[in-house]
């Protein structure tokens, strides 16, 4: 089981706060690739365990697809529904997840999550 120190937990929470300041996301999380959530924030009723588990399953399928197609390393997975989207962004051994409703903010959310995934990777690899 992966356990964060109080300092890393605080720093990770601060990163998530910064992300929601720049992107219109209803939920944001950092999880292990196995689906254990390390940090989570949601504006509404979102089950963090369910989001983490579903994201791990989607990530696994995405990694397999990228590998089988010879596309090298998975960068992100985007799942869009009629009324929202989920973005799973590679953060080294971890995954930065963002979920939102406004499709008009999807492009901005992708760019913000890519940038902050680098910070998450740096923080958690120390």
Secondary structure as UniProt FT lines:
FT   HELIX           6..22
FT   STRAND          27..32
FT   TURN            33..34
FT   STRAND          37..42
FT   HELIX           48..69
FT   STRAND          76..81
FT   TURN            82..83
FT   STRAND          84..91
FT   TURN            92..93
FT   STRAND          94..100
FT   HELIX           103..105
FT   HELIX           106..124
//
